[in-house]
Amino acid sequence: MRIAVTGSIATDHLMEFPGRFTDQLIADRLERVSLSFLADRLEVRRGGVAANIAVGLGRLGLNPVLVGAAGVDFAEYDTGLRAAGVDTSSVRVSDTLHTARFVCTTDTEQNQIATFYAGAMSEAREIDLAEVAARPGGIALVLIGADDPAAMLRHTATAHRLGIPVAADPSQQLAGLDGDQARELVDGATWLFTNEYESALLRERTGWSEKELLNRVGTWITTLGAGGVSLASADGPPVSIPAIPPRRLADPTGAGDAFRAGFLTGIAWEWPYEQAARLGCTLATVVLESVGTQEYKLLAADLIARIDETYGPEAARAIAPQLVGRS
């Protein structure tokens, strides 16, 4: 199954604040906030939701198609993506703008404050997904990730017109979408990804109840951090998949993207959704233990052992044959 991943390609500037953001906030002064947090660590890494997900898929052997816009500084990043097994031939490279920037500070309780500069991402709306789908190999599934809003809407409409199953993942862009845009992005999706906060925001933006949303999508996958993942559909009660406890916490950035890569890999391998979610949770934990969203290493023996420890030997035996030799 050839998967196209649309969305942002960015450079991440990740900082750590050796305290708690909440200790600096005054409850009755939140209408006028002027704060500075002295960070004691800075890491500059490659990121962007589409690139992160594509790297995870590539490392699991799927050769995904990355669809997004990057800047004049993309050459070195492009080389790294190709080395990870990502097809970057559908990336639009701007003649004038720099690749998007994500600047994020994390406190000691894993709370984050972030700013995103779109840069070249604003040109993603110029990409025609139909042209990508017409290339050799085609597209069997497209993930619509956080991107230039016009690009997200265009890609969604094109995928539906072509009959390509959609995984809707509006994530960070939800806050900037109006009701019509939010409804258009998720309506008819085969899979819908949100985290716990985004699930509430999506209901507010669309004006749809949880039941109404479930009647409009196939499966709604909600990541719950340490609480694991919930898989919900209109056909029955939600299924809970516990998270895999990390051996250490390094940086939460990119864990959700890694989950999506693992889950979509399971879909490509035609696994049951619960089994795909277990692989997603495993990848998410590996990323939690790493600084940077793409610097982690995948070892089949380690992944299988983690699955065995959390989900049991039967789950490990079910997953092992596909992992051996692919990571």
N, C-alpha and C positions, 0 to 999 in steps of 0.2 A: 504493500500500500504506500503510495507516494503522498506525503503530507506537505502542504504549503503552510508556512508560518508567517503571518503578516503582523506587522507591529514595529515597535521602536528598535533602533540600533543606537547605542549610546556609549559614552565613556562615563564610568562611575567614579566619583570622588567620595570615598567613604571615610568618615571621621568618627572617633569615639570620644564621648564626653564622660569623664569619671565621676558622675553624679547622677541625680535624678532630675529630669526636666520639671516634674511637678513641684519640686522643692523651690523652684525659682518663680512659680506663678502665685499671684495674689488674687484670691477668689473674687474680690469686689473691684478689681482693676483690670479685668480681662478685656474691656472695651478699648483700652489703649495699652498695647504691649510693646515694649522696647527692651529686648533681651540680647545678650551676647553670651555664648557658651564657649569656654576655652577648651578646645579639644586637645587630647594628648597623643593622638595617632591619626595619620592620614595614609590611606591606600588609594592609588589610582588604578582602576581596573576596567576591563572591557565589560559592557553590559547592554542593557536594553532588553525588554521582555521578549521580543521575537528572537533576538540573537541568543539569549540565554536558553530559551526553549529549544531552539534549533540545535544548539551545541549538545544539549542532553540527548536529543533524538539521534544526532550524528554519532555520538559516542556509543550508542546502543545499536548502531549499524543501519539506521534507516535512511540515510542520505536525504534529509529534508530539503525543501526548497525555501530559502529565506526571501521574503518579499517585503522590502522596506526601502527607505531612503537614507543614505549616508553622505558624509561630507568630503571635502577635498583632502582630508587627512585620513581617508579610509584604507589606504593601501596595506599598511601593516596589519590592521585589524582583519582585512580580507584574507590575508595569508593565513592567519591563525584560525579563522573560521573554516577555510578549505581543509586545513590540516585536521580539523575535528570532524570532517565528513559532511560539511554543510555545502550545499549547492548555492553559490552566491551570484549566479548568472542573472538572476532577476532583481538584484539590488540596483536601485537608481542612485548614481553618484552625482552629487551636485557640483556644478562648476564654480560656485561662489561661496557656499555656506559650509560651516563646520558641522561635524557629526554632533548629534544631540548630547547634552551634558546632564547627568543626574548627580546632584550634590546632596548627600545624606549624612546626618549625624545621629548616632545611636547612643542612648544612655545605658546605665548599668542594669536597668530593668528591661532592656531590649525595646524600649519605646524609640520611635524614630521621628525626626523632623527633616523633611526633604524639599528640595526645589528642583524643578526640571526645566531645562532650556531646550526648546524644540529644535532650533537650528535647521539642518537639512531635512528633518522629519516633515517639515511643512510641504515638501515636494512629493511626499508619498501619494498624494491625491492624483498625481500625474501617471501613476502606474496602472496599467490595465490588466486585471487579473485574468481576463479572457485570453490575452496573449500568452500569459504564463501557462495557462491550462492547455493551450494548443501546442505547446512544445512537446518533443518526444518524451514519453513517459507519462504525460498528463498529470492530473491531480485527483486523488481519490477522497481527500478530506482537506479542509482549510480551517485553520485557527485564525480568528479575527482578534488580534491582541490590541492593547493600548497603542494608539497611533494618532496621526493627524485625524481629527474627527471626520473630515470629509472623505479621507481615504477609507476609514472604517466603514462608513455608510456605503461608499462605492463598492468596496470589496464584498460586503454582505449582499448587496443587491445582485452583483454579478454572480456570486456563488449560487444564490437561490435560482437565478435565471438559468444557470447551466446545470442545475440539479446536483451540485456538489454539496455533500453534508458539511454543515458548519458547526464548529466549536466556538461559541461566543465567549469572549473573555475581556470585557470592557475595562475591568480593574480600575487603574488610576484615573482613567478618563471619565468615569461615571459622574464625578462631582461637577464636571464642566458641561455635561450633556443636558439638553432640555428633555421634556417628557416624550415628545415625538421621536427624537433621535434615539433615546434609550429603548423605546418600544420597538423601533425598526431594527435595532441591532440584535435584540434577543428573540424576537418573534420568529418561530419556525426553526430555531437552532436545534440540532440533534443533541448537543451537549452545551450546558451553560456552566461556566466557572465563576465563582465569587469566593471571597473570604467572608467571615462572619459579619464584619462591618458593612461590606459591600452588598451583602444580601438585603440588609435593612435599607440601605441607600437605594438599591435598585427598586424595591417596592415603593419607596417614596417618589422616585423619579418617574416610574411608569404609571403609578396610580393603581397598579394591579396588586391584588392580594397574593399570598403564597400559592393558594389553590389556582388562581387565574394564571399565574406564571407557569405552574406545573402543567396546566392544560395547553400551554403554548410552546413548550420545549419537550425534548425527549427525556433527558436526565439532567438534573440540577446537582452539580458537585460543589459542595461548600467546604472549604478548608477551615479548620478550627484551631490552628496552631498546635499546642500541646494536646488538645482534645481530639486530634486526628482529623477525620474527614467524614462528611455525611453525603450519602448518595440518595437522592429523592426523585421520585417520578409520580405521575398521576395514577399509576397502576397499583400502588401499594404503599405500605409504611416505609419510612426512610431506613437505610442500612448504615450503620456506623462502623467505620474502620479505625481502630486505634492508631495513634502515632507510634513511631519507633523512637524510644528515648535516646537522645544524643549522648555520646560519651563525654562531650564537652561542648560549650556554646561559644562559637567564635563570632558569627555575624549572621543575623536572620535574612539579610538581603539576598534575594534570589531563590529562597526555599520554595516559594509558591510556584515559580517558573520550573524548578526541578520537578515538583510534583506533577505539573502538567506534562512535562516531557515523559516521565515514567508512565503516567496514565495513558497518554496517547500511544506510546509504544505498545502497551498492552492491547489497546484497541486495534492497532495495526496487526498484531499477532493473533487477533480474534480470541482474546481471553475474555472470560466473564468480567464484568465491571469490578466486582470485589477484588479479584485477583490483580487487575490493572491498577486499582487504587493502592494495593499493598506495595506494588513496585514503585508507584509514585511517592508514597510515604517514605520508602527506603531512600530514594534519591534525595528527597527533601531533607532528611536527617543528615545525609552525607554533606550537603551544602551548608547546613547549619554549623557544621564542624569546621568549615573553611572560611577564610576571608576572601571575598570576591565571589562573583556569581558563576565564574567559568573555570576557576583554578582547581576544582576538585578532581580527584582521580576515582575511576570506577574499576573495581576488581570483582570479578564474578564470585569468587570464594567469599569475599567480605559481604557482598550483597545477600548471598544465599544464607550465610550464617546469621546475619541480622534478621532476616525474614523468619528463620527457624526459631530464634530466640523470642520474637514477639508474637508471631502468628502460628508457630508450631511446625513440626516436621512435615506434615502433609502439605501445608502451604509452600514450604521450601521445595519439596519434591515436584510440585506442580509448576513452579517457576523456573527451577534450575535448568532444564534442557535448553530453553531459549537463551539463557544468560551465558552459559558456558561457551567460550570462544567469541563472545561479542563485546566483552568489556574487560 
